[in-house]
């Protein structure tokens, strides 16, 4: 991870005059250079795969003999049927497209270049022969003429498996893919071990395919609800805590009641007039409703108990939410920050997947045991995909860290600007400018530390999945314990990194100095941090629950009264998971703002006391919040010396 600044430099930094948003200087330049060098390596992998012909093989496709479809090919030594002219044969056709190799993650079938994909199902060899004569597209091996399809004894081996499913070319990739994806559902059965009856999986997939329009609509609803909640937070933050509490109580009670009502209604419905297949579907839905109703009841009880314990501390978050709401009023672009981050992640992931596909088709042609051609990389270059995987984690974490630094910089600008009318026209863009000019190295170092923890955890998770059912109980316990410890360490480092970025945005110090300063202030004010994070995070969690409950309730009503559905367990789970992820993306920005405000407040209380020339930067409501929390904790008997202390900022007086 590199060395932190020396003791002498730390001493000098502790003696310097603290000036927020001034004396900007580049931080962690070596780490920025290392990150740039790493990105150059990622570009080299992509360029190498394209230069070795992988792009043409990926886009145009190639047959089992090494010929690229849609062009003339060069003869490969000792490879039969290689070097063919496929100028008129632009599509890849698999003789058995449903024969999928789970271990090697590929279609285990002979591939041919054909002139056209069969748009209709071909049930007999005569149909295959007529298709070849009418369209000029031979679907059997190159060694067999169309006139021999129905007479040759080798037709069962050299021709496609009957019936040939209707297929269509995949846009831009020239592969004939079956229109009916039922064969891929059978492939999914091998991936899902908890399904003992394969017919259940088919009904689940059928439910998803049938309800895809409503799933899309409900996902859009969760997005709209999240944006509405962010707008509400901006303008009614003083009463938002109580509104969220009441709505969650009503929503949880209402959702639980509706589930039990639907369960009772379907249980009493007559079953004598329905077919056995419909009876099985009804039993699946009834069982799902019972599970949902019991889960909702348990969740509601636990939620009520938590609210009962924290009811006296809920009021303490109102003032903090009010200040954070003011930040969103002055910085409206913060609401859209998740969109830009998501867009950047999607662009990078698309690039990463395309390069990974290039790597899968790059290399030199090698003949396998069946006599067909595969492209493999030999020598040290065969380990390039490890480098590529590390790049996926590091650059993804880098993009997320850039969002954290951008939000921190914008909120710091807001906090330390006494006259809010003098704020920059777009504090977000000003923060991005400071990030690019000064702090990319700090972001690169922080994201690399997370990568160092995430990679071992992912390796252990992979080992655990591969050894599932083979290892003894002791080994399984050790693996799970290591995975859990690494997960906890990763979460702690993520939280510390976020506060380190805030310290960097304030003091313009390098990552290690900022992390040390942030850690000191968090430890010295542990009770305050616990109060703010526990109560504040819980209220934001209630907002997420509200969005999930609202979307899930709408989904239950729509799916229950839609007659075309089969089993709607999986569609509802998909919708609820998506709703939670969307709500988390939006409300996590609010959580970042609260954490940044707390660190800014700690700095403010150190260097200012409200006297002339040393006026506070903070909002009065924030000071009232801290004072009220101190009084409440003392009255509750949880005060003491630790509570009576003033908040200690990062730097000490000279």
C-alpha positions as CSV (number, residue, x, y, z in Angstrom):
1,X,0.0,0.0,0.0
2,X,3.0,2.3,0.2
3,X,4.3,4.2,3.1
4,X,2.5,7.0,4.8
5,X,4.1,10.4,5.4
6,X,7.0,10.5,7.8
7,X,6.7,11.6,11.5
8,X,8.4,14.9,10.7
9,X,6.0,15.7,7.9
10,X,3.1,14.8,10.2
11,X,4.5,17.1,12.9
12,X,4.8,19.9,10.4
13,X,1.2,19.3,9.2
14,X,-0.1,19.5,12.8
15,X,1.6,22.9,13.3
16,X,0.4,24.5,10.0
17,X,-2.5,26.9,9.9
18,X,-5.7,25.2,8.9
19,X,-7.4,26.9,5.9
20,X,-10.4,25.1,4.4
21,X,-10.5,25.1,0.6
22,X,-7.2,26.9,0.4
23,X,-3.6,26.0,-0.4
24,X,-4.6,23.3,-2.9
25,X,-1.8,20.9,-3.8
26,X,-1.6,17.6,-5.6
27,X,-1.7,14.5,-3.3
28,X,-0.4,11.0,-3.8
29,X,1.2,11.7,-7.2
30,X,3.1,8.3,-7.3
31,X,-0.2,6.5,-6.9
32,X,-1.7,8.5,-9.8
33,X,1.2,7.5,-12.0
34,X,0.8,3.9,-10.9
35,X,-2.9,3.9,-11.7
36,X,-2.2,5.5,-15.1
37,X,0.4,2.8,-15.8
38,X,-2.1,0.1,-14.8
39,X,-4.7,1.6,-17.2
40,X,-2.1,1.5,-20.0
41,X,-1.7,-2.2,-19.2
42,X,-5.5,-2.7,-19.5
43,X,-5.4,-0.9,-22.9
44,X,-2.5,-3.1,-24.0
45,X,-4.6,-6.2,-23.3
46,X,-7.4,-4.9,-25.4
47,X,-5.1,-3.8,-28.2
48,X,-3.3,-7.2,-28.2
49,X,-6.5,-9.1,-28.4
50,X,-7.7,-7.0,-31.3
51,X,-4.4,-7.1,-33.1
52,X,-4.3,-10.9,-33.0
53,X,-7.6,-11.2,-34.8
54,X,-9.8,-11.7,-31.8
55,X,-12.2,-8.8,-32.8
56,X,-13.0,-10.3,-36.2
57,X,-13.5,-13.8,-34.7
58,X,-15.7,-12.3,-31.9
59,X,-17.9,-10.1,-34.2
60,X,-18.1,-12.3,-37.3
61,X,-17.8,-15.6,-35.6
62,X,-15.8,-18.7,-36.7
63,X,-16.6,-22.4,-37.3
64,X,-15.1,-25.4,-35.7
65,X,-12.3,-25.5,-38.3
66,X,-10.9,-22.0,-37.6
67,X,-12.6,-20.3,-40.6
68,X,-13.9,-16.8,-39.9
69,X,-17.4,-16.4,-41.4
70,X,-18.0,-13.7,-44.0
71,X,-14.5,-13.7,-45.5
72,X,-11.8,-15.7,-47.2
73,X,-9.6,-17.7,-44.9
74,X,-6.0,-19.0,-44.9
75,X,-5.3,-22.7,-44.8
76,X,-4.2,-24.0,-41.4
77,X,-1.6,-26.7,-41.4
78,X,-3.0,-30.2,-40.7
79,X,-6.5,-28.8,-40.1
80,X,-9.1,-30.3,-42.5
81,X,-11.8,-27.9,-43.9
82,X,-9.7,-24.9,-43.0
83,X,-8.9,-22.1,-45.5
84,X,-12.4,-22.0,-46.9
85,X,-14.0,-19.0,-48.7
86,X,-17.0,-18.0,-46.5
87,X,-17.7,-14.7,-48.2
88,X,-21.3,-15.7,-48.7
89,X,-21.7,-17.5,-45.4
90,X,-21.9,-14.8,-42.8
91,X,-23.6,-16.5,-39.8
92,X,-22.4,-19.1,-37.3
93,X,-24.8,-22.1,-36.9
94,X,-24.5,-24.7,-34.2
95,X,-25.6,-28.3,-34.9
96,X,-26.8,-28.7,-31.3
97,X,-27.3,-25.2,-29.8
98,X,-28.8,-26.5,-26.6
99,X,-25.8,-28.6,-25.8
100,X,-24.1,-26.3,-23.3
101,X,-20.9,-27.0,-21.5
102,X,-21.3,-25.7,-17.9
103,X,-17.7,-26.2,-16.9
104,X,-16.1,-24.5,-19.9
105,X,-18.9,-22.0,-20.3
106,X,-19.5,-22.6,-24.1
107,X,-21.7,-24.3,-26.5
108,X,-20.5,-27.9,-26.9
109,X,-21.4,-28.3,-30.5
110,X,-20.0,-28.3,-34.0
111,X,-20.1,-24.8,-35.5
112,X,-20.6,-24.1,-39.2
113,X,-20.7,-20.9,-41.3
114,X,-24.0,-20.7,-43.1
115,X,-25.7,-18.2,-45.5
116,X,-28.9,-17.8,-43.5
117,X,-30.4,-18.9,-40.1
118,X,-33.5,-21.2,-40.2
119,X,-36.3,-18.9,-39.3
120,X,-38.8,-21.7,-38.9
121,X,-38.5,-25.1,-37.1
122,X,-37.1,-27.9,-39.3
123,X,-38.5,-31.2,-38.1
124,X,-37.0,-33.7,-40.6
125,X,-33.9,-34.0,-42.8
126,X,-36.2,-33.4,-45.8
127,X,-37.0,-30.0,-44.3
128,X,-33.3,-29.3,-43.8
129,X,-32.6,-30.3,-47.4
130,X,-35.4,-28.1,-48.8
131,X,-34.1,-25.2,-46.7
132,X,-30.6,-25.7,-48.2
133,X,-31.9,-25.8,-51.8
134,X,-34.2,-22.8,-51.4
135,X,-31.9,-20.5,-49.4
136,X,-28.5,-21.8,-50.4
137,X,-27.7,-22.3,-46.7
138,X,-26.3,-25.8,-46.0
139,X,-26.9,-26.7,-42.3
140,X,-25.0,-30.0,-42.4
141,X,-21.2,-30.5,-42.4
142,X,-19.1,-29.2,-45.3
143,X,-18.3,-32.8,-46.3
144,X,-22.0,-33.6,-47.0
145,X,-23.8,-32.2,-50.1
146,X,-27.4,-31.1,-49.7
147,X,-28.5,-33.8,-52.1
148,X,-27.1,-36.5,-49.7
149,X,-28.9,-35.3,-46.6
150,X,-31.7,-37.8,-46.7
151,X,-29.6,-40.7,-48.2
152,X,-26.3,-40.7,-46.5
153,X,-25.7,-42.9,-43.4
154,X,-23.6,-40.2,-41.8
155,X,-26.5,-37.6,-41.8
156,X,-27.3,-38.4,-38.1
157,X,-23.7,-37.3,-37.2
158,X,-23.0,-34.6,-39.7
159,X,-26.4,-32.9,-39.7
160,X,-28.0,-30.8,-36.9
161,X,-30.0,-32.4,-34.2
162,X,-33.6,-32.7,-35.0
163,X,-35.9,-30.9,-34.7
164,X,-33.8,-27.8,-35.7
165,X,-35.2,-24.9,-33.6
166,X,-36.2,-21.7,-35.2
167,X,-33.4,-19.2,-34.8
168,X,-32.4,-15.6,-35.6
169,X,-29.1,-13.9,-35.9
170,X,-27.9,-12.0,-32.9
171,X,-27.4,-8.3,-33.8
172,X,-23.8,-7.4,-34.5
173,X,-22.5,-10.8,-33.6
174,X,-23.7,-13.0,-36.5
175,X,-24.6,-16.1,-34.4
176,X,-27.8,-18.1,-35.0
177,X,-29.5,-18.2,-31.6
178,X,-32.7,-20.2,-30.9
179,X,-35.8,-18.0,-30.7
180,X,-37.2,-20.3,-28.0
181,X,-35.0,-20.2,-24.9
182,X,-36.4,-23.3,-23.2
183,X,-33.2,-25.2,-23.8
184,X,-31.3,-22.5,-21.8
185,X,-33.8,-23.0,-19.0
186,X,-32.6,-26.6,-18.8
187,X,-29.1,-25.3,-18.7
188,X,-30.1,-23.1,-15.7
189,X,-31.2,-26.2,-13.8
190,X,-27.6,-27.2,-13.4
191,X,-26.8,-23.9,-11.9
192,X,-29.6,-23.9,-9.3
193,X,-29.1,-26.7,-6.8
194,X,-31.9,-25.9,-4.4
195,X,-34.6,-26.8,-6.9
196,X,-35.3,-30.5,-6.5
197,X,-38.2,-30.5,-9.1
198,X,-37.1,-29.1,-12.4
199,X,-40.7,-28.3,-13.4
200,X,-40.6,-25.6,-10.6
201,X,-37.8,-23.8,-12.4
202,X,-39.6,-23.9,-15.7
203,X,-42.7,-22.3,-14.1
204,X,-40.5,-19.7,-12.4
205,X,-38.9,-18.7,-15.7
206,X,-42.3,-18.8,-17.4
207,X,-43.6,-16.4,-14.8
208,X,-40.7,-14.0,-15.4
209,X,-41.1,-14.1,-19.2
210,X,-44.8,-13.6,-19.0
211,X,-44.6,-10.7,-16.5
212,X,-41.7,-8.9,-18.1
213,X,-43.8,-5.8,-18.9
214,X,-45.0,-5.4,-15.4
215,X,-41.5,-6.1,-14.0
216,X,-40.2,-3.2,-16.1
217,X,-43.0,-1.0,-15.0
218,X,-42.5,-1.7,-11.3
219,X,-38.8,-1.1,-11.7
220,X,-39.6,2.3,-13.2
221,X,-42.0,2.9,-10.3
222,X,-39.2,2.3,-7.8
223,X,-37.0,4.8,-9.6
224,X,-39.7,7.4,-9.6
225,X,-40.5,6.8,-5.9
226,X,-36.8,7.2,-5.0
227,X,-36.5,10.5,-6.8
228,X,-39.7,11.7,-5.2
229,X,-38.4,10.8,-1.8
230,X,-35.2,12.7,-2.5
231,X,-37.3,15.8,-3.4
232,X,-39.4,15.4,-0.2
233,X,-36.2,15.2,1.9
234,X,-35.1,18.5,0.5
235,X,-38.2,20.5,1.4
236,X,-39.8,18.8,4.5
237,X,-36.8,17.4,6.3
238,X,-38.0,18.7,9.7
239,X,-41.1,16.4,9.6
240,X,-39.7,13.7,7.3
241,X,-38.5,11.5,10.2
242,X,-42.0,11.3,11.6
243,X,-43.6,10.9,8.2
244,X,-41.3,8.1,7.3
245,X,-41.9,6.4,10.7
246,X,-45.7,6.6,10.3
247,X,-45.7,5.5,6.6
248,X,-43.4,2.6,7.4
249,X,-45.6,1.5,10.3
250,X,-48.7,1.8,8.1
251,X,-47.0,0.2,5.1
252,X,-45.7,-2.8,7.1
253,X,-49.1,-3.3,8.7
254,X,-50.9,-2.9,5.5
255,X,-48.6,-5.1,3.5
256,X,-48.7,-7.9,6.1
257,X,-52.5,-7.6,6.3
258,X,-52.9,-7.8,2.5
259,X,-50.7,-10.9,2.3
260,X,-52.7,-12.7,5.0
261,X,-55.9,-11.7,3.3
262,X,-54.7,-13.0,-0.1
263,X,-53.6,-16.2,1.5
264,X,-56.9,-16.7,3.2
265,X,-58.8,-15.8,0.0
266,X,-56.8,-18.2,-2.2
267,X,-57.0,-21.0,0.4
268,X,-60.9,-20.8,0.4
269,X,-61.1,-20.6,-3.4
270,X,-62.7,-23.8,-5.0
271,X,-60.3,-26.2,-6.6
272,X,-62.6,-28.8,-8.0
273,X,-63.0,-27.2,-11.4
274,X,-59.4,-26.5,-12.3
275,X,-56.9,-28.8,-14.2
276,X,-54.1,-30.6,-12.4
277,X,-51.5,-28.2,-13.9
278,X,-53.5,-25.2,-12.7
279,X,-53.9,-26.8,-9.3
280,X,-50.1,-27.2,-9.1
281,X,-49.6,-23.5,-9.9
282,X,-52.3,-22.5,-7.4
283,X,-50.5,-24.5,-4.7
284,X,-47.2,-22.9,-5.5
285,X,-48.7,-19.4,-5.3
286,X,-50.5,-20.4,-2.0
287,X,-47.2,-21.6,-0.5
288,X,-45.4,-18.5,-1.7
289,X,-48.1,-16.3,-0.1
290,X,-47.8,-18.1,3.2
291,X,-44.0,-17.6,3.2
292,X,-44.3,-14.0,2.3
293,X,-47.0,-13.4,5.0
294,X,-44.9,-15.1,7.8
295,X,-41.8,-13.2,6.7
296,X,-43.6,-9.9,6.6
297,X,-45.1,-10.5,10.1
298,X,-41.7,-11.3,11.6
299,X,-40.2,-8.3,9.9
300,X,-43.0,-6.0,11.2
301,X,-42.5,-7.2,14.8
302,X,-38.8,-6.7,14.7
303,X,-39.3,-3.2,13.1
304,X,-41.7,-2.2,15.9
305,X,-39.3,-3.4,18.6
306,X,-36.4,-1.3,17.1
307,X,-38.6,1.8,16.9
308,X,-39.7,1.3,20.4
309,X,-36.1,1.2,21.6
310,X,-35.0,4.2,19.5
311,X,-38.2,6.4,19.9
312,X,-36.4,8.9,22.2
313,X,-33.5,9.3,19.9
314,X,-35.5,9.8,16.7
315,X,-36.0,13.5,17.4
316,X,-32.2,14.0,17.5
317,X,-31.9,13.3,13.8
318,X,-34.4,16.0,12.8
319,X,-32.0,18.9,13.0
320,X,-29.3,17.0,11.1
321,X,-31.7,16.0,8.4
322,X,-32.7,19.7,8.2
323,X,-29.1,20.8,7.5
324,X,-28.6,18.0,5.0
325,X,-31.8,19.1,3.3
326,X,-30.4,22.6,2.9
327,X,-27.4,21.1,1.2
328,X,-29.6,19.5,-1.4
329,X,-31.5,22.7,-1.9
330,X,-28.3,24.6,-2.7
331,X,-26.7,21.7,-4.5
332,X,-29.5,20.1,-6.5
333,X,-27.1,18.2,-8.8
334,X,-26.3,15.9,-5.9
335,X,-29.5,14.1,-6.6
336,X,-28.3,13.1,-10.0
337,X,-24.9,12.0,-8.9
338,X,-25.8,8.3,-8.8
339,X,-26.8,8.5,-12.5
340,X,-23.4,9.8,-13.6
341,X,-21.6,7.1,-11.5
342,X,-23.9,4.4,-12.8
343,X,-23.3,5.6,-16.4
344,X,-19.5,5.6,-15.9
345,X,-19.6,2.1,-14.4
346,X,-21.8,0.8,-17.2
347,X,-19.4,2.2,-19.9
348,X,-16.4,0.6,-18.1
349,X,-18.2,-2.7,-17.6
350,X,-19.2,-2.8,-21.3
351,X,-15.5,-2.2,-22.2
352,X,-14.4,-4.8,-19.7
353,X,-16.8,-7.5,-21.0
354,X,-15.9,-6.8,-24.6
355,X,-12.2,-7.1,-23.9
356,X,-12.9,-10.3,-21.9
357,X,-14.7,-11.7,-25.0
358,X,-11.8,-10.7,-27.1
359,X,-9.5,-12.6,-24.8
360,X,-11.7,-15.7,-25.1
361,X,-11.1,-15.7,-28.9
362,X,-7.5,-14.6,-29.1
363,X,-4.4,-16.7,-29.5
364,X,-3.1,-19.3,-31.9
365,X,-5.2,-22.0,-33.5
366,X,-4.8,-25.4,-31.7
367,X,-6.5,-28.7,-32.7
368,X,-8.3,-30.3,-29.8
369,X,-9.1,-34.0,-29.2
370,X,-12.2,-34.0,-31.4
371,X,-10.1,-32.6,-34.3
372,X,-11.7,-29.1,-34.1
373,X,-9.9,-25.8,-33.8
374,X,-9.6,-23.7,-30.6
375,X,-7.7,-20.5,-30.1
376,X,-5.5,-20.5,-27.0
377,X,-2.8,-18.2,-25.7
378,X,0.5,-19.8,-24.7
379,X,3.3,-18.5,-22.5
380,X,3.0,-15.7,-19.9
381,X,0.3,-14.0,-21.9
382,X,-2.2,-16.7,-20.9
383,X,-2.4,-15.0,-17.5
384,X,-3.6,-11.7,-18.9
385,X,-7.1,-12.4,-17.7
386,X,-5.9,-12.2,-14.1
387,X,-4.7,-8.7,-14.7
388,X,-8.0,-8.0,-16.4
389,X,-10.0,-9.2,-13.3
390,X,-7.9,-7.0,-11.0
391,X,-8.6,-4.1,-13.3
392,X,-12.3,-4.7,-13.0
393,X,-12.2,-4.4,-9.2
394,X,-9.7,-1.5,-9.0
395,X,-11.2,0.7,-11.7
396,X,-14.8,0.0,-10.4
397,X,-13.7,1.0,-6.9
398,X,-11.9,4.0,-8.4
399,X,-15.1,5.2,-10.0
400,X,-17.1,4.8,-6.8
401,X,-14.3,6.6,-4.9
402,X,-14.5,9.5,-7.4
403,X,-18.1,9.9,-6.5
404,X,-17.4,10.0,-2.8
405,X,-14.6,12.6,-3.3
406,X,-16.9,14.7,-5.5
407,X,-19.7,14.7,-3.0
408,X,-17.3,15.4,-0.2
409,X,-15.8,18.3,-2.1
410,X,-19.1,19.9,-2.9
411,X,-20.5,19.6,0.7
412,X,-17.2,21.0,2.1
413,X,-17.5,23.9,-0.3
414,X,-21.1,24.5,0.9
415,X,-20.2,24.2,4.6
416,X,-17.2,26.5,4.6
417,X,-18.8,29.3,2.5
418,X,-20.2,31.7,5.1
419,X,-22.4,33.6,2.6
420,X,-24.2,30.9,0.6
421,X,-24.9,33.5,-2.1
422,X,-21.2,33.3,-2.9
423,X,-21.3,29.6,-3.7
424,X,-19.8,28.6,-7.1
425,X,-22.4,28.4,-9.8
426,X,-22.1,24.6,-9.8
427,X,-20.3,23.4,-6.7
428,X,-20.4,19.8,-8.1
429,X,-18.4,20.8,-11.2
430,X,-16.0,22.8,-9.0
431,X,-15.5,19.7,-6.9
432,X,-14.9,17.6,-10.0
433,X,-12.3,20.1,-11.2
434,X,-10.4,19.9,-7.8
435,X,-10.6,16.1,-8.0
436,X,-9.1,16.0,-11.4
437,X,-6.4,18.6,-10.7
438,X,-5.3,17.6,-7.3
439,X,-6.7,14.4,-5.8
440,X,-6.9,11.6,-8.4
441,X,-3.8,10.0,-6.7
442,X,-5.6,9.9,-3.3
443,X,-8.6,8.3,-4.9
444,X,-6.4,5.7,-6.7
445,X,-4.7,4.8,-3.4
446,X,-7.9,4.5,-1.4
447,X,-9.5,2.3,-4.1
448,X,-6.4,0.1,-4.3
449,X,-6.6,-0.6,-0.6
450,X,-10.2,-1.8,-1.0
451,X,-9.1,-3.9,-4.0
452,X,-6.4,-5.6,-1.8
453,X,-9.1,-6.7,0.6
454,X,-11.7,-7.6,-1.9
455,X,-9.6,-9.9,-4.1
456,X,-8.7,-12.4,-1.3
457,X,-12.3,-12.5,-0.2
458,X,-13.5,-13.3,-3.7
459,X,-10.8,-16.0,-4.0
460,X,-12.0,-17.6,-0.8
461,X,-15.6,-17.4,-1.9
462,X,-14.6,-19.1,-5.2
463,X,-12.7,-21.8,-3.3
464,X,-15.7,-22.3,-1.0
465,X,-18.1,-22.7,-3.9
466,X,-15.8,-25.2,-5.7
467,X,-15.3,-27.3,-2.5
468,X,-19.0,-27.2,-1.6
469,X,-20.0,-30.6,-0.3
470,X,-16.4,-31.9,-0.3
471,X,-14.7,-30.1,2.6
472,X,-15.2,-31.1,6.2
473,X,-17.1,-29.1,8.7
474,X,-14.0,-27.5,10.2
475,X,-12.6,-26.4,6.9
476,X,-16.0,-25.0,5.9
477,X,-16.2,-23.0,9.2
478,X,-12.7,-21.6,8.7
479,X,-13.4,-20.5,5.2
480,X,-16.7,-18.8,6.2
481,X,-15.0,-17.1,9.1
482,X,-12.2,-15.8,6.9
483,X,-14.8,-14.6,4.3
484,X,-16.8,-12.9,7.1
485,X,-13.7,-11.2,8.6
486,X,-12.6,-9.9,5.2
487,X,-16.1,-8.6,4.5
488,X,-16.1,-6.7,7.9
489,X,-12.7,-5.3,7.2
490,X,-13.8,-4.2,3.7
491,X,-16.8,-2.4,5.2
492,X,-14.7,-0.7,7.9
493,X,-12.1,0.4,5.3
494,X,-14.9,1.8,3.0
495,X,-16.2,3.9,5.9
496,X,-12.7,5.1,6.8
497,X,-11.9,5.9,3.1
498,X,-15.0,8.0,2.8
499,X,-14.0,10.1,5.8
500,X,-10.4,10.2,4.5
501,X,-11.7,11.7,1.2
502,X,-13.6,14.3,3.3
503,X,-10.4,15.2,5.2
504,X,-8.5,15.5,1.9
505,X,-11.2,17.8,0.5
506,X,-10.8,20.0,3.6
507,X,-7.1,20.0,4.2
508,X,-5.6,18.9,0.9
509,X,-3.5,16.2,2.6
510,X,-2.4,12.9,1.2
511,X,-4.4,9.7,1.8
512,X,-2.5,8.3,4.8
513,X,-2.5,11.7,6.6
514,X,-6.2,12.2,5.9
515,X,-7.1,8.6,7.0
516,X,-5.1,9.1,10.2
517,X,-6.9,12.4,10.9
518,X,-10.3,11.0,10.1
519,X,-9.6,7.9,12.3
520,X,-8.6,10.1,15.3
521,X,-11.7,12.2,15.1
522,X,-14.0,9.2,14.7
523,X,-12.4,7.4,17.7
524,X,-12.4,10.5,20.0
525,X,-16.0,11.2,19.2
526,X,-17.1,7.6,19.1
527,X,-20.4,8.1,21.0
528,X,-21.4,11.0,18.8
529,X,-20.5,9.0,15.7
530,X,-22.5,6.1,16.9
531,X,-25.5,8.2,17.7
532,X,-25.5,10.0,14.3
533,X,-24.8,6.9,12.3
534,X,-27.2,4.6,14.2
535,X,-30.2,6.9,14.2
536,X,-29.6,8.6,10.9
537,X,-28.8,5.3,9.0
538,X,-31.9,3.7,10.6
539,X,-34.1,6.5,9.3
540,X,-32.6,6.2,5.8
541,X,-33.2,2.5,6.0
542,X,-36.8,3.2,6.7
543,X,-36.9,5.2,3.5
544,X,-35.5,2.2,1.6
545,X,-38.1,0.0,3.3
546,X,-40.9,2.4,2.3
547,X,-39.9,2.3,-1.3
548,X,-39.5,-1.5,-1.3
549,X,-42.9,-2.0,0.5
550,X,-44.7,0.4,-1.9
551,X,-43.2,-1.3,-5.0
552,X,-43.8,-4.7,-3.6
553,X,-47.4,-4.0,-2.7
554,X,-48.1,-2.6,-6.2
555,X,-46.5,-5.8,-7.6
556,X,-48.6,-8.0,-5.4
557,X,-51.8,-6.3,-6.5
558,X,-50.8,-6.4,-10.2
559,X,-49.5,-9.9,-10.3
560,X,-52.5,-11.3,-8.3
561,X,-55.1,-9.9,-10.7
562,X,-53.3,-10.7,-13.9
563,X,-54.8,-13.9,-15.2
564,X,-52.0,-14.8,-17.6
565,X,-49.4,-15.4,-14.9
566,X,-48.1,-18.7,-13.7
567,X,-45.8,-18.5,-10.6
568,X,-45.0,-14.9,-9.7
569,X,-42.6,-15.6,-6.8
570,X,-39.5,-14.8,-8.9
571,X,-40.9,-11.7,-10.6
572,X,-41.8,-10.2,-7.2
573,X,-38.4,-11.0,-5.8
574,X,-36.7,-9.4,-8.8
575,X,-38.8,-6.2,-8.4
576,X,-38.2,-5.9,-4.7
577,X,-34.4,-6.4,-5.1
578,X,-34.3,-3.8,-7.8
579,X,-36.3,-1.3,-5.8
580,X,-34.0,-1.8,-2.8
581,X,-30.9,-1.2,-5.0
582,X,-32.3,1.9,-6.6
583,X,-33.4,3.3,-3.2
584,X,-29.9,2.5,-1.8
585,X,-28.2,4.3,-4.6
586,X,-30.2,7.5,-4.0
587,X,-30.2,7.5,-0.2
588,X,-26.6,6.6,0.1
589,X,-25.8,10.1,-1.3
590,X,-27.8,11.5,1.6
591,X,-25.9,9.4,4.0
592,X,-22.6,10.7,2.5
593,X,-23.8,14.3,3.0
594,X,-24.5,13.6,6.7
595,X,-21.1,12.1,7.3
596,X,-19.3,14.9,5.6
597,X,-21.3,17.5,7.6
598,X,-20.2,15.8,10.8
599,X,-16.5,16.0,10.0
600,X,-16.8,19.6,8.9
601,X,-18.6,20.4,12.2
602,X,-15.7,18.9,14.2
603,X,-13.2,21.1,12.4
604,X,-15.4,24.1,12.8
605,X,-15.7,23.7,16.6
606,X,-12.0,23.5,17.0
607,X,-10.9,26.7,15.3
608,X,-13.9,28.8,15.9
609,X,-15.8,29.7,19.1
610,X,-18.3,32.2,17.8
611,X,-16.4,35.3,18.9
612,X,-15.7,38.2,16.5
613,X,-13.2,37.1,13.9
614,X,-13.7,33.4,14.8
615,X,-17.3,33.0,13.7
616,X,-18.7,29.6,13.2
617,X,-19.2,28.3,9.7
618,X,-21.9,25.8,10.8
619,X,-25.6,26.2,10.6
620,X,-27.3,27.0,13.9
621,X,-29.6,24.1,13.6
622,X,-26.6,21.7,13.6
623,X,-25.3,23.2,16.8
624,X,-28.7,22.8,18.4
625,X,-28.7,19.2,17.3
626,X,-25.4,18.4,19.0
627,X,-26.4,20.3,22.2
628,X,-29.8,18.5,22.3
629,X,-28.2,15.1,21.8
630,X,-25.7,15.8,24.7
631,X,-28.6,16.7,27.0
632,X,-30.7,13.7,25.9
633,X,-27.8,11.3,26.5
634,X,-27.1,12.8,29.9
635,X,-30.7,12.6,30.9
636,X,-30.8,9.0,29.7
637,X,-27.9,8.2,32.1
638,X,-25.5,7.5,29.3
639,X,-23.5,10.6,29.7
640,X,-20.4,11.1,31.7
641,X,-17.0,12.4,31.1
642,X,-16.9,11.2,27.6
643,X,-20.2,12.9,26.7
644,X,-19.2,16.1,28.4
645,X,-16.2,16.5,26.2
646,X,-16.3,18.9,23.3
647,X,-16.0,17.4,19.8
648,X,-12.3,17.1,19.0
649,X,-11.3,18.0,15.5
650,X,-8.5,16.6,13.4
651,X,-5.8,19.1,14.1
652,X,-4.4,20.5,17.3
653,X,-3.7,24.1,18.2
654,X,-0.3,25.4,17.9
